[in-house]
Amino acid sequence: MVTAAKNSREKLLGAVVVVIVAGLLTFTLVVNPQLKERALRLERMNQLELKLTKMKGDLLAKERIDDIYSQIEPLIAANGTEQQEISLFTRELSNLYSRLNVKILSVKILPISNEEFYRRLAVKVEMSGHIRSILDFILSVETYRNPIRIERLDLRAQEIVDNIRASFLITKVVAKTETQAD
């Protein structure tokens, strides 16, 4: 009887050992690799979600930029050859200062700067007049409908009270047409 009880106990322990070993083997060979694969896939999914979120943000920014560009494009569109553009630009400046009480000392057209997608026209204007007239010119340039910019401004006092001499470097950006971009 003792041996029968020992045999049944040994059989039970053997069965428990076989179940434990089979469980460990199943966990090691099947379940654990699946858990690792799942963790890798979850990490990859999180990375892809972050990338998707960034791409959505970039797409929204692109749409905003396209909207802004569509508003700006008519302002910087080319209206002809370089000579026609510089002539139009100097005429625009002349219209701005001709209605003011200033004396134009010189207007110098500077070489055109060709960038990748646009051309920068530059004109140096020297004038003298009352401080208020010079300020009116600055304000008219800053509020002008076409995008022109004062790049440099030098002011010098004159002997006459409240009169100054001003030197401006004024630029305008003009988009290159597709034939000019090549």
FENURRA-V92348 format. One record per backbone hydrogen bond with DSSP energy under -0.5 kcal/mol. CO is the residue of the C=O (numbers start at 1). NH is the residue of the N-H. If there is no record, write none. Layout:
co=CO nh=NH
co=CO nh=NH
//
This chain:
co=1 nh=5
co=2 nh=6
co=3 nh=7
co=4 nh=8
co=5 nh=9
co=6 nh=10
co=7 nh=11
co=8 nh=12
co=9 nh=13
co=10 nh=14
co=11 nh=15
co=12 nh=16
co=13 nh=17
co=14 nh=18
co=15 nh=19
co=16 nh=20
co=17 nh=21
co=18 nh=22
co=19 nh=23
co=20 nh=24
co=21 nh=25
co=22 nh=26
co=23 nh=27
co=24 nh=28
co=25 nh=29
co=26 nh=30
co=26 nh=31
co=27 nh=32
co=30 nh=34
co=31 nh=35
co=32 nh=36
co=33 nh=37
co=34 nh=38
co=35 nh=39
co=36 nh=40
co=37 nh=41
co=38 nh=42
co=39 nh=43
co=40 nh=44
co=41 nh=45
co=42 nh=46
co=43 nh=47
co=44 nh=48
co=45 nh=49
co=46 nh=50
co=47 nh=51
co=48 nh=52
co=49 nh=53
co=50 nh=54
co=51 nh=55
co=52 nh=56
co=53 nh=57
co=54 nh=58
co=55 nh=59
co=56 nh=60
co=57 nh=61
co=58 nh=62
co=59 nh=63
co=60 nh=64
co=61 nh=65
co=62 nh=66
co=63 nh=67
co=64 nh=68
co=65 nh=69
co=66 nh=70
co=67 nh=71
co=68 nh=72
co=69 nh=73
co=70 nh=74
co=72 nh=75
co=72 nh=76
co=73 nh=77
co=76 nh=175
co=81 nh=85
co=82 nh=86
co=83 nh=87
co=84 nh=88
co=85 nh=89
co=86 nh=90
co=87 nh=91
co=88 nh=92
co=89 nh=93
co=90 nh=94
co=91 nh=95
co=92 nh=96
co=93 nh=97
co=94 nh=98
co=95 nh=99
co=97 nh=100
co=100 nh=102
co=101 nh=130
co=102 nh=104
co=103 nh=105
co=103 nh=128
co=106 nh=126
co=107 nh=109
co=108 nh=110
co=108 nh=124
co=110 nh=122
co=112 nh=114
co=113 nh=115
co=113 nh=120
co=117 nh=176
co=118 nh=115
co=119 nh=121
co=119 nh=174
co=120 nh=113
co=121 nh=172
co=122 nh=110
co=123 nh=125
co=123 nh=170
co=124 nh=108
co=125 nh=168
co=126 nh=105
co=126 nh=106
co=127 nh=166
co=128 nh=103
co=129 nh=164
co=130 nh=134
co=131 nh=135
co=132 nh=136
co=133 nh=137
co=134 nh=138
co=135 nh=139
co=136 nh=140
co=137 nh=141
co=138 nh=142
co=139 nh=143
co=141 nh=144
co=146 nh=148
co=147 nh=173
co=149 nh=151
co=149 nh=171
co=152 nh=169
co=154 nh=167
co=156 nh=165
co=160 nh=163
co=162 nh=131
co=163 nh=158
co=164 nh=129
co=165 nh=156
co=166 nh=127
co=167 nh=154
co=168 nh=125
co=168 nh=170
co=169 nh=151
co=169 nh=152
co=170 nh=123
co=171 nh=149
co=172 nh=121
co=174 nh=119
co=177 nh=181
co=178 nh=182
//
